[in-house]
Structures are given as C-alpha cells and as structure tokens.
C-alpha cells in the first residue's frame, strides 16, 4: 500500500511503458526512500525486473562505506546493481579548458581534477563535480542498457531523488521531462523523473524506517545530506561535522586549497574548518539546514 504520508503529486509515469527503469543511488536518505517507493510502484506494475540501480563511485571524496551501502540497499530488493566511475579511465582529450586532461591521460578523482584545473567547482556551469563525475559516467550505463535491448526503439526512465524542499532550483525542476541529446538518440528515448520531489524530509525518514533498510551512519553524526564529504554547497556547520569525522581527507582539501590559491567557496577557505577543529570548536547542529541551495 502506498504511503499515505507521502501522497503522489504531479507526474506519475506509466512504468510499464519503459524498457528499463534506472534509479540513481548515492546511498543517501533521498535515494534510499526513492528506491523503496519506485520498487513498490514497479511491483504493482509487474515490471520490477526492469529496475536497475546505478551508483556513481566518487572514491575518497565520498563518505566511507557509501558504495557498499548503495549495493546493499539494491540487493535488499533483489535488483541489478551497477557501479560507474570515471576514476582510472583514459581521457579521450578535448578542447574544453574546464576538463584539463590530455588525450591518453588517466582520470583521477575529484581532488585530482581540482588540482589540474586549479579551481574548485562552483554553481552553474562551473559545477563539473556533478557533470563530469556523476552524470557523465551514468550515461555509460544508459548506453549499455540500450545495447542490451538492441537498436529497436528503446525507452528508459531515469529516476533521481531530488526534492523541492532542498533548494529553489530543485523546486523549479519539472517532475517529469523528456531528455534531448546526448541522452536521446534515433533509437532511444529517455525521460527523467523525480519521484519524491514533493516529499518532506519527515516523509523520507518515515519511509526509510518502515523499509527496515540501513541508512548511512553520517546521518547519525548530524549530517543533513550525504553528498561529497565536503560539498561546496554545504553550510559551515555541516563542514564542521564532516571535518571532525574525516580529518585526513580534510587535510588533503586544505593542502590543495593552499597549493592552487583558490578558496573552497567564494569568500570561504576550507582551512577555516581545520583551524576551528584544532582550536576545539564544537559543531552547532542547530545551524544545520538540509537546504544547501544546490
């Protein structure tokens, strides 16, 4: 029975009309609640065998145990699980100055990318952390699923756990949209759906508790979101919690910030977090906010 505390609002696509349903999982709370919800709908539509879970592995910049947890959450429902990452792949090269890898170079993680580019990601078009390290690798799974089904007309539904409560930008996103190039081809159509866009955080946690599937311990530390350990959109209080539980990684961020001469955020150096922790400053959970203006 669908959760009455999280009523269906807006678009509800016909799952049976798609050849594959791809659920993006960060192993965070929103991905976890979305997965449980999509599984319920897929079972009702008798298309659970078409659901595939994909996780973009970010390496050392994501919370420890994230990849393993994403797989455990998928296996709980008996779903196919795919991991993608650009780390270790060979660069095809290109003229884009924001992608400073020559042809034949081996891609590193986000921190390697920052060191090469000599600039941290930023809002808008500068947000290469998402485009290059998440969306790009996930596109390969879409291509793979298409090939598995042959070149006949192929329809794929991409499910993403964004919620309107998180930011004005996410509230303004269409709940269901038909993608254009590069996802769309002559023999492939891709729709992107935000299944829990209208859910509140309380509804998300109720769904997780009812599912009985474990959540990431970062939330128990006080983190409101499970993105990169140190996200450029995170408030200071969240960066303090992240720093307290990831001191070695924090030191790497501080070193890179110093070496490239560009602050982690506009007007804010992540070195301030390290200094505050060294001075014994404690975190203020009252200053936390799940809306990171992403």
ZADO-1210 file (C-alpha; in nm, 4 decimals, padded with zeros to 6 digits):
<atoms>
<atom x="00.0000" y="00.0000" z="00.0000" code="UNK" pos="1"/>
<atom x="00.1379" y="00.3397" z="-00.0958" code="UNK" pos="2"/>
<atom x="00.2440" y="00.5645" z="00.1898" code="UNK" pos="3"/>
<atom x="-00.0445" y="00.7996" z="00.2673" code="UNK" pos="4"/>
<atom x="00.2022" y="01.0332" z="00.4371" code="UNK" pos="5"/>
<atom x="00.3787" y="01.0756" z="00.1013" code="UNK" pos="6"/>
<atom x="00.0930" y="01.1141" z="-00.1462" code="UNK" pos="7"/>
<atom x="00.1513" y="01.1038" z="-00.5195" code="UNK" pos="8"/>
<atom x="00.1640" y="01.4577" z="-00.6567" code="UNK" pos="9"/>
<atom x="00.2279" y="01.5718" z="-01.0094" code="UNK" pos="10"/>
<atom x="00.3623" y="01.3323" z="-01.2683" code="UNK" pos="11"/>
<atom x="00.3292" y="00.9577" z="-01.2232" code="UNK" pos="12"/>
<atom x="00.4652" y="00.7888" z="-01.5367" code="UNK" pos="13"/>
<atom x="00.3417" y="00.4582" z="-01.6717" code="UNK" pos="14"/>
<atom x="00.6306" y="00.2359" z="-01.5619" code="UNK" pos="15"/>
<atom x="00.5179" y="-00.0486" z="-01.7873" code="UNK" pos="16"/>
<atom x="00.5771" y="00.1707" z="-02.0937" code="UNK" pos="17"/>
<atom x="00.9550" y="00.1742" z="-02.0325" code="UNK" pos="18"/>
<atom x="01.2042" y="-00.0958" z="-02.1262" code="UNK" pos="19"/>
<atom x="01.4313" y="-00.0050" z="-01.8337" code="UNK" pos="20"/>
<atom x="01.3943" y="00.1956" z="-01.5132" code="UNK" pos="21"/>
<atom x="01.7266" y="00.3340" z="-01.3905" code="UNK" pos="22"/>
<atom x="01.7397" y="00.4501" z="-01.0284" code="UNK" pos="23"/>
<atom x="02.0376" y="00.6684" z="-00.9379" code="UNK" pos="24"/>
<atom x="02.1604" y="00.5968" z="-00.5851" code="UNK" pos="25"/>
<atom x="02.4039" y="00.7963" z="-00.3746" code="UNK" pos="26"/>
<atom x="02.3081" y="00.5705" z="-00.0792" code="UNK" pos="27"/>
<atom x="02.1758" y="00.8863" z="00.0850" code="UNK" pos="28"/>
<atom x="01.8379" y="00.9188" z="00.2520" code="UNK" pos="29"/>
<atom x="01.6548" y="01.0600" z="-00.0505" code="UNK" pos="30"/>
<atom x="01.7931" y="00.7942" z="-00.2851" code="UNK" pos="31"/>
<atom x="01.7031" y="00.5289" z="-00.0302" code="UNK" pos="32"/>
<atom x="01.3443" y="00.6451" z="00.0165" code="UNK" pos="33"/>
<atom x="01.3019" y="00.6918" z="-00.3586" code="UNK" pos="34"/>
<atom x="01.4276" y="00.3382" z="-00.4263" code="UNK" pos="35"/>
<atom x="01.1788" y="00.1877" z="-00.1819" code="UNK" pos="36"/>
<atom x="00.8980" y="00.3883" z="-00.3425" code="UNK" pos="37"/>
<atom x="00.9954" y="00.3018" z="-00.7020" code="UNK" pos="38"/>
<atom x="01.0218" y="-00.0666" z="-00.6088" code="UNK" pos="39"/>
<atom x="00.6686" y="-00.0560" z="-00.4691" code="UNK" pos="40"/>
<atom x="00.5339" y="00.1047" z="-00.7856" code="UNK" pos="41"/>
<atom x="00.7297" y="-00.1368" z="-01.0073" code="UNK" pos="42"/>
<atom x="00.5895" y="-00.4347" z="-00.8214" code="UNK" pos="43"/>
<atom x="00.2378" y="-00.3045" z="-00.8680" code="UNK" pos="44"/>
<atom x="00.3074" y="-00.2582" z="-01.2403" code="UNK" pos="45"/>
<atom x="00.4734" y="-00.6034" z="-01.2588" code="UNK" pos="46"/>
<atom x="00.7964" y="-00.4551" z="-01.4003" code="UNK" pos="47"/>
<atom x="01.0361" y="-00.4984" z="-01.1081" code="UNK" pos="48"/>
<atom x="01.2710" y="-00.6928" z="-01.3360" code="UNK" pos="49"/>
<atom x="01.3245" y="-00.3741" z="-01.5389" code="UNK" pos="50"/>
<atom x="01.4609" y="-00.1748" z="-01.2425" code="UNK" pos="51"/>
<atom x="01.8377" y="-00.1187" z="-01.2306" code="UNK" pos="52"/>
<atom x="02.0233" y="00.0739" z="-00.9604" code="UNK" pos="53"/>
<atom x="02.3342" y="00.2746" z="-01.0506" code="UNK" pos="54"/>
<atom x="02.5871" y="00.4339" z="-00.8165" code="UNK" pos="55"/>
<atom x="02.8500" y="00.6850" z="-00.9309" code="UNK" pos="56"/>
<atom x="03.1550" y="00.5976" z="-00.7210" code="UNK" pos="57"/>
<atom x="03.3464" y="00.9153" z="-00.6298" code="UNK" pos="58"/>
<atom x="03.6320" y="00.7432" z="-00.4496" code="UNK" pos="59"/>
<atom x="03.7898" y="00.9106" z="-00.1484" code="UNK" pos="60"/>
<atom x="03.5762" y="01.2268" z="-00.1635" code="UNK" pos="61"/>
<atom x="03.2579" y="01.0440" z="-00.0647" code="UNK" pos="62"/>
<atom x="03.1778" y="00.9102" z="00.2817" code="UNK" pos="63"/>
<atom x="03.3395" y="00.5756" z="00.3609" code="UNK" pos="64"/>
<atom x="03.1116" y="00.2801" z="00.3052" code="UNK" pos="65"/>
<atom x="02.8888" y="00.4639" z="00.0582" code="UNK" pos="66"/>
<atom x="02.9419" y="00.2335" z="-00.2381" code="UNK" pos="67"/>
<atom x="02.8946" y="-00.0796" z="-00.0249" code="UNK" pos="68"/>
<atom x="02.5766" y="00.0588" z="00.1293" code="UNK" pos="69"/>
<atom x="02.4313" y="00.1529" z="-00.2097" code="UNK" pos="70"/>
<atom x="02.4840" y="-00.2062" z="-00.3208" code="UNK" pos="71"/>
<atom x="02.3318" y="-00.3472" z="-00.0006" code="UNK" pos="72"/>
<atom x="02.0244" y="-00.1282" z="-00.0481" code="UNK" pos="73"/>
<atom x="01.9824" y="-00.2506" z="-00.4064" code="UNK" pos="74"/>
<atom x="02.0392" y="-00.6162" z="-00.3147" code="UNK" pos="75"/>
<atom x="01.7744" y="-00.5879" z="-00.0416" code="UNK" pos="76"/>
<atom x="01.5154" y="-00.5647" z="-00.3199" code="UNK" pos="77"/>
<atom x="01.6898" y="-00.8204" z="-00.5421" code="UNK" pos="78"/>
<atom x="01.7815" y="-00.5574" z="-00.8003" code="UNK" pos="79"/>
<atom x="02.0624" y="-00.5400" z="-01.0518" code="UNK" pos="80"/>
<atom x="02.3323" y="-00.3032" z="-00.9272" code="UNK" pos="81"/>
<atom x="02.5774" y="-00.1107" z="-01.1451" code="UNK" pos="82"/>
<atom x="02.8757" y="00.0977" z="-01.0326" code="UNK" pos="83"/>
<atom x="03.0277" y="00.3615" z="-01.2574" code="UNK" pos="84"/>
<atom x="03.3234" y="00.5911" z="-01.2083" code="UNK" pos="85"/>
<atom x="03.5496" y="00.7911" z="-01.4309" code="UNK" pos="86"/>
<atom x="03.8430" y="00.7281" z="-01.1942" code="UNK" pos="87"/>
<atom x="04.1041" y="00.5207" z="-01.3761" code="UNK" pos="88"/>
<atom x="03.9531" y="00.5655" z="-01.7224" code="UNK" pos="89"/>
<atom x="04.1591" y="00.7067" z="-02.0068" code="UNK" pos="90"/>
<atom x="04.0777" y="01.0580" z="-02.1245" code="UNK" pos="91"/>
<atom x="03.9755" y="01.0977" z="-02.4902" code="UNK" pos="92"/>
<atom x="04.1099" y="01.4526" z="-02.4738" code="UNK" pos="93"/>
<atom x="03.9279" y="01.7639" z="-02.5860" code="UNK" pos="94"/>
<atom x="03.9422" y="02.1385" z="-02.6173" code="UNK" pos="95"/>
<atom x="03.7394" y="02.2228" z="-02.3074" code="UNK" pos="96"/>
<atom x="03.9648" y="02.4142" z="-02.0677" code="UNK" pos="97"/>
<atom x="03.7493" y="02.3014" z="-01.7772" code="UNK" pos="98"/>
<atom x="03.8497" y="01.9384" z="-01.8416" code="UNK" pos="99"/>
<atom x="04.2304" y="01.9578" z="-01.8173" code="UNK" pos="100"/>
<atom x="04.3147" y="01.6018" z="-01.9143" code="UNK" pos="101"/>
<atom x="04.5109" y="01.5468" z="-02.2358" code="UNK" pos="102"/>
<atom x="04.4292" y="01.2565" z="-02.4630" code="UNK" pos="103"/>
<atom x="04.5616" y="00.9383" z="-02.3039" code="UNK" pos="104"/>
<atom x="04.5761" y="01.0800" z="-01.9512" code="UNK" pos="105"/>
<atom x="04.4230" y="00.8658" z="-01.6789" code="UNK" pos="106"/>
<atom x="04.1378" y="01.0343" z="-01.4950" code="UNK" pos="107"/>
<atom x="04.1828" y="01.0766" z="-01.1215" code="UNK" pos="108"/>
<atom x="03.9219" y="01.1571" z="-00.8597" code="UNK" pos="109"/>
<atom x="03.7644" y="01.4971" z="-00.7961" code="UNK" pos="110"/>
<atom x="04.0616" y="01.6238" z="-00.5966" code="UNK" pos="111"/>
<atom x="04.2972" y="01.5333" z="-00.8800" code="UNK" pos="112"/>
<atom x="04.0618" y="01.7187" z="-01.1145" code="UNK" pos="113"/>
<atom x="04.0668" y="02.0260" z="-00.8890" code="UNK" pos="114"/>
<atom x="04.4465" y="02.0247" z="-00.8749" code="UNK" pos="115"/>
<atom x="04.4720" y="02.0075" z="-01.2534" code="UNK" pos="116"/>
<atom x="04.2067" y="02.2705" z="-01.3140" code="UNK" pos="117"/>
<atom x="04.3388" y="02.4842" z="-01.0272" code="UNK" pos="118"/>
<atom x="03.9874" y="02.5832" z="-00.9314" code="UNK" pos="119"/>
<atom x="03.7167" y="02.4309" z="-00.7129" code="UNK" pos="120"/>
<atom x="03.3752" y="02.3532" z="-00.8617" code="UNK" pos="121"/>
<atom x="03.1158" y="02.6254" z="-00.8337" code="UNK" pos="122"/>
<atom x="02.7490" y="02.6927" z="-00.9082" code="UNK" pos="123"/>
<atom x="02.6023" y="02.6731" z="-01.2569" code="UNK" pos="124"/>
<atom x="02.8303" y="02.5752" z="-01.5439" code="UNK" pos="125"/>
<atom x="03.1287" y="02.5524" z="-01.3078" code="UNK" pos="126"/>
<atom x="02.9739" y="02.2564" z="-01.1293" code="UNK" pos="127"/>
<atom x="03.1923" y="01.9999" z="-01.3024" code="UNK" pos="128"/>
<atom x="03.1855" y="01.7755" z="-00.9948" code="UNK" pos="129"/>
<atom x="02.8345" y="01.6686" z="-01.0966" code="UNK" pos="130"/>
<atom x="02.8597" y="01.6800" z="-01.4751" code="UNK" pos="131"/>
<atom x="03.1947" y="01.5014" z="-01.5075" code="UNK" pos="132"/>
<atom x="03.1923" y="01.2672" z="-01.2082" code="UNK" pos="133"/>
<atom x="02.8236" y="01.1693" z="-01.1878" code="UNK" pos="134"/>
<atom x="02.6137" y="01.2417" z="-01.4961" code="UNK" pos="135"/>
<atom x="02.8835" y="01.1516" z="-01.7462" code="UNK" pos="136"/>
<atom x="02.9628" y="00.8060" z="-01.6017" code="UNK" pos="137"/>
<atom x="02.5926" y="00.7264" z="-01.5500" code="UNK" pos="138"/>
<atom x="02.5371" y="00.7953" z="-01.9183" code="UNK" pos="139"/>
<atom x="02.7509" y="00.4901" z="-01.9957" code="UNK" pos="140"/>
<atom x="02.5032" y="00.2657" z="-01.8120" code="UNK" pos="141"/>
<atom x="02.2180" y="00.4106" z="-02.0172" code="UNK" pos="142"/>
<atom x="02.4121" y="00.3263" z="-02.3338" code="UNK" pos="143"/>
<atom x="02.4840" y="-00.0246" z="-02.2053" code="UNK" pos="144"/>
<atom x="02.1196" y="-00.0938" z="-02.1236" code="UNK" pos="145"/>
<atom x="02.0228" y="00.0311" z="-02.4683" code="UNK" pos="146"/>
<atom x="02.2706" y="-00.2061" z="-02.6334" code="UNK" pos="147"/>
<atom x="02.1412" y="-00.4974" z="-02.4297" code="UNK" pos="148"/>
<atom x="01.7946" y="-00.4345" z="-02.5717" code="UNK" pos="149"/>
<atom x="01.9208" y="-00.3897" z="-02.9280" code="UNK" pos="150"/>
<atom x="01.8743" y="-00.0940" z="-03.1609" code="UNK" pos="151"/>
<atom x="01.4970" y="-00.1138" z="-03.1684" code="UNK" pos="152"/>
<atom x="01.3087" y="00.1810" z="-03.0171" code="UNK" pos="153"/>
<atom x="01.4164" y="00.1797" z="-02.6532" code="UNK" pos="154"/>
<atom x="01.2570" y="00.3765" z="-02.3708" code="UNK" pos="155"/>
<atom x="01.4318" y="00.4394" z="-02.0401" code="UNK" pos="156"/>
<atom x="01.3073" y="00.6149" z="-01.7276" code="UNK" pos="157"/>
<atom x="01.5810" y="00.7750" z="-01.5197" code="UNK" pos="158"/>
<atom x="01.4797" y="00.8240" z="-01.1542" code="UNK" pos="159"/>
<atom x="01.6603" y="01.0833" z="-00.9422" code="UNK" pos="160"/>
<atom x="01.5956" y="01.1587" z="-00.5741" code="UNK" pos="161"/>
<atom x="01.5833" y="01.5398" z="-00.5810" code="UNK" pos="162"/>
<atom x="01.3338" y="01.7140" z="-00.3546" code="UNK" pos="163"/>
<atom x="01.1815" y="02.0611" z="-00.3801" code="UNK" pos="164"/>
<atom x="01.2466" y="02.1221" z="-00.0112" code="UNK" pos="165"/>
<atom x="01.6233" y="02.1121" z="-00.0735" code="UNK" pos="166"/>
<atom x="01.6536" y="02.4292" z="-00.2802" code="UNK" pos="167"/>
<atom x="01.4620" y="02.6742" z="-00.5035" code="UNK" pos="168"/>
<atom x="01.6411" y="02.5299" z="-00.8073" code="UNK" pos="169"/>
<atom x="01.5203" y="02.1796" z="-00.7288" code="UNK" pos="170"/>
<atom x="01.1689" y="02.3066" z="-00.6612" code="UNK" pos="171"/>
<atom x="01.1661" y="02.4630" z="-01.0081" code="UNK" pos="172"/>
<atom x="01.2691" y="02.1412" z="-01.1853" code="UNK" pos="173"/>
<atom x="00.9958" y="01.9676" z="-01.3868" code="UNK" pos="174"/>
<atom x="00.8996" y="01.6458" z="-01.2138" code="UNK" pos="175"/>
<atom x="00.8961" y="01.4558" z="-01.5434" code="UNK" pos="176"/>
<atom x="01.0849" y="01.5688" z="-01.8512" code="UNK" pos="177"/>
<atom x="01.1756" y="01.4262" z="-02.1871" code="UNK" pos="178"/>
<atom x="01.5506" y="01.4400" z="-02.2379" code="UNK" pos="179"/>
<atom x="01.7253" y="01.5627" z="-02.5527" code="UNK" pos="180"/>
<atom x="02.0795" y="01.4938" z="-02.6730" code="UNK" pos="181"/>
<atom x="02.3102" y="01.3363" z="-02.5679" code="UNK" pos="182"/>
<atom x="02.0706" y="01.1004" z="-02.3858" code="UNK" pos="183"/>
<atom x="01.8230" y="01.0859" z="-02.6728" code="UNK" pos="184"/>
<atom x="01.9228" y="00.9115" z="-02.9958" code="UNK" pos="185"/>
<atom x="01.7401" y="00.7951" z="-03.3074" code="UNK" pos="186"/>
<atom x="01.6571" y="00.4656" z="-03.1364" code="UNK" pos="187"/>
<atom x="01.6440" y="00.5739" z="-02.7723" code="UNK" pos="188"/>
<atom x="01.4147" y="00.7957" z="-02.5660" code="UNK" pos="189"/>
<atom x="01.4974" y="00.8892" z="-02.2079" code="UNK" pos="190"/>
<atom x="01.2664" y="01.0520" z="-01.9546" code="UNK" pos="191"/>
<atom x="01.3862" y="01.1846" z="-01.6201" code="UNK" pos="192"/>
<atom x="01.1510" y="01.1551" z="-01.3234" code="UNK" pos="193"/>
<atom x="01.1819" y="01.2990" z="-00.9725" code="UNK" pos="194"/>
<atom x="00.9598" y="01.0535" z="-00.7811" code="UNK" pos="195"/>
<atom x="00.9857" y="01.2177" z="-00.4369" code="UNK" pos="196"/>
<atom x="01.0159" y="01.5801" z="-00.5451" code="UNK" pos="197"/>
<atom x="00.7206" y="01.6828" z="-00.3286" code="UNK" pos="198"/>
<atom x="00.8101" y="01.4801" z="-00.0197" code="UNK" pos="199"/>
<atom x="00.9220" y="01.6361" z="00.3058" code="UNK" pos="200"/>
<atom x="01.2276" y="01.5193" z="00.4966" code="UNK" pos="201"/>
<atom x="00.9995" y="01.3724" z="00.7629" code="UNK" pos="202"/>
<atom x="00.8216" y="01.1641" z="00.4990" code="UNK" pos="203"/>
<atom x="01.1569" y="01.0431" z="00.3680" code="UNK" pos="204"/>
<atom x="01.2663" y="00.9218" z="00.7112" code="UNK" pos="205"/>
<atom x="00.9318" y="00.7537" z="00.7770" code="UNK" pos="206"/>
<atom x="00.9682" y="00.5637" z="00.4531" code="UNK" pos="207"/>
<atom x="01.3211" y="00.4524" z="00.5460" code="UNK" pos="208"/>
<atom x="01.2184" y="00.3423" z="00.8941" code="UNK" pos="209"/>
<atom x="00.9296" y="00.1411" z="00.7548" code="UNK" pos="210"/>
<atom x="01.1551" y="-00.0281" z="00.4977" code="UNK" pos="211"/>
<atom x="01.3934" y="-00.1611" z="00.7607" code="UNK" pos="212"/>
<atom x="01.6915" y="-00.0968" z="00.5297" code="UNK" pos="213"/>
<atom x="02.0010" y="00.0547" z="00.6994" code="UNK" pos="214"/>
<atom x="02.0926" y="00.4184" z="00.6393" code="UNK" pos="215"/>
<atom x="02.4408" y="00.5704" z="00.6339" code="UNK" pos="216"/>
<atom x="02.5910" y="00.6490" z="00.9791" code="UNK" pos="217"/>
<atom x="02.6845" y="01.0005" z="00.8612" code="UNK" pos="218"/>
<atom x="02.3248" y="01.0971" z="00.9381" code="UNK" pos="219"/>
<atom x="02.3720" y="00.9806" z="01.2962" code="UNK" pos="220"/>
<atom x="02.6696" y="01.2187" z="01.3224" code="UNK" pos="221"/>
<atom x="02.4308" y="01.5019" z="01.2370" code="UNK" pos="222"/>
<atom x="02.4885" y="01.5389" z="00.8620" code="UNK" pos="223"/>
<atom x="02.1697" y="01.6509" z="00.6852" code="UNK" pos="224"/>
<atom x="02.2872" y="01.5219" z="00.3450" code="UNK" pos="225"/>
<atom x="02.5124" y="01.2507" z="00.2046" code="UNK" pos="226"/>
<atom x="02.6877" y="01.4103" z="-00.0885" code="UNK" pos="227"/>
<atom x="03.0626" y="01.4517" z="-00.1129" code="UNK" pos="228"/>
<atom x="03.2107" y="01.4604" z="00.2373" code="UNK" pos="229"/>
<atom x="03.2996" y="01.8254" z="00.1775" code="UNK" pos="230"/>
<atom x="03.0423" y="01.9780" z="-00.0554" code="UNK" pos="231"/>
<atom x="03.0837" y="02.3302" z="-00.1916" code="UNK" pos="232"/>
<atom x="02.7156" y="02.3912" z="-00.1157" code="UNK" pos="233"/>
<atom x="02.7307" y="02.2674" z="00.2443" code="UNK" pos="234"/>
<atom x="02.6792" y="02.5139" z="00.5316" code="UNK" pos="235"/>
<atom x="02.9672" y="02.5668" z="00.7735" code="UNK" pos="236"/>
<atom x="02.8045" y="02.3526" z="01.0435" code="UNK" pos="237"/>
<atom x="02.7892" y="02.0528" z="00.8072" code="UNK" pos="238"/>
<atom x="03.1515" y="02.1054" z="00.7043" code="UNK" pos="239"/>
<atom x="03.2463" y="02.1024" z="01.0717" code="UNK" pos="240"/>
<atom x="03.0769" y="01.7651" z="01.1255" code="UNK" pos="241"/>
<atom x="03.2366" y="01.6272" z="00.8097" code="UNK" pos="242"/>
<atom x="03.5772" y="01.7555" z="00.9149" code="UNK" pos="243"/>
<atom x="03.5511" y="01.6115" z="01.2637" code="UNK" pos="244"/>
<atom x="03.4939" y="01.2631" z="01.1207" code="UNK" pos="245"/>
<atom x="03.7311" y="01.2901" z="00.8222" code="UNK" pos="246"/>
<atom x="04.0420" y="01.4710" z="00.9435" code="UNK" pos="247"/>
<atom x="04.2827" y="01.3094" z="00.6971" code="UNK" pos="248"/>
<atom x="04.0640" y="01.3935" z="00.3991" code="UNK" pos="249"/>
<atom x="04.0165" y="01.7460" z="00.5329" code="UNK" pos="250"/>
<atom x="04.3960" y="01.7876" z="00.5425" code="UNK" pos="251"/>
<atom x="04.4086" y="01.6932" z="00.1727" code="UNK" pos="252"/>
<atom x="04.1485" y="01.9572" z="00.0886" code="UNK" pos="253"/>
<atom x="04.3383" y="02.2204" z="00.2869" code="UNK" pos="254"/>
<atom x="04.6658" y="02.1343" z="00.1119" code="UNK" pos="255"/>
<atom x="04.5086" y="02.1557" z="-00.2337" code="UNK" pos="256"/>
<atom x="04.3346" y="02.4816" z="-00.1473" code="UNK" pos="257"/>
<atom x="04.6696" y="02.6277" z="-00.0457" code="UNK" pos="258"/>
<atom x="04.8551" y="02.4894" z="-00.3488" code="UNK" pos="259"/>
<atom x="04.6134" y="02.6176" z="-00.6139" code="UNK" pos="260"/>
<atom x="04.5476" y="02.9540" z="-00.4467" code="UNK" pos="261"/>
<atom x="04.1694" y="02.9278" z="-00.4835" code="UNK" pos="262"/>
<atom x="03.9337" y="02.9125" z="-00.1855" code="UNK" pos="263"/>
<atom x="03.6973" y="02.6180" z="-00.1452" code="UNK" pos="264"/>
<atom x="03.3977" y="02.8512" z="-00.1718" code="UNK" pos="265"/>
<atom x="03.3741" y="03.2154" z="-00.2712" code="UNK" pos="266"/>
<atom x="03.4986" y="03.4054" z="00.0328" code="UNK" pos="267"/>
<atom x="03.5373" y="03.0916" z="00.2436" code="UNK" pos="268"/>
<atom x="03.8505" y="02.8800" z="00.2869" code="UNK" pos="269"/>
<atom x="03.8117" y="02.5203" z="00.3999" code="UNK" pos="270"/>
<atom x="04.1288" y="02.5801" z="00.6020" code="UNK" pos="271"/>
<atom x="03.8975" y="02.7657" z="00.8430" code="UNK" pos="272"/>
<atom x="03.7287" y="02.4348" z="00.9262" code="UNK" pos="273"/>
<atom x="04.0603" y="02.2672" z="01.0069" code="UNK" pos="274"/>
<atom x="04.1661" y="02.5640" z="01.2209" code="UNK" pos="275"/>
<atom x="03.8347" y="02.5656" z="01.4094" code="UNK" pos="276"/>
<atom x="03.8607" y="02.1948" z="01.4850" code="UNK" pos="277"/>
<atom x="04.2198" y="02.2317" z="01.6032" code="UNK" pos="278"/>
<atom x="04.1050" y="02.5075" z="01.8388" code="UNK" pos="279"/>
<atom x="03.8476" y="02.2728" z="01.9887" code="UNK" pos="280"/>
<atom x="03.5371" y="02.4345" z="01.8393" code="UNK" pos="281"/>
<atom x="03.2362" y="02.2040" z="01.8569" code="UNK" pos="282"/>
<atom x="02.9682" y="02.1672" z="01.5941" code="UNK" pos="283"/>
<atom x="02.6405" y="02.3511" z="01.6204" code="UNK" pos="284"/>
<atom x="02.3691" y="02.1209" z="01.4936" code="UNK" pos="285"/>
<atom x="02.1116" y="02.3984" z="01.5348" code="UNK" pos="286"/>
<atom x="02.2814" y="02.5731" z="01.2419" code="UNK" pos="287"/>
<atom x="02.2307" y="02.2773" z="01.0111" code="UNK" pos="288"/>
<atom x="01.9930" y="02.3014" z="00.7224" code="UNK" pos="289"/>
<atom x="01.9090" y="02.0447" z="00.4582" code="UNK" pos="290"/>
<atom x="01.8598" y="02.3234" z="00.2005" code="UNK" pos="291"/>
<atom x="02.2071" y="02.3708" z="00.0553" code="UNK" pos="292"/>
<atom x="02.0939" y="02.5976" z="-00.2311" code="UNK" pos="293"/>
<atom x="02.2087" y="02.3463" z="-00.4918" code="UNK" pos="294"/>
</atoms>
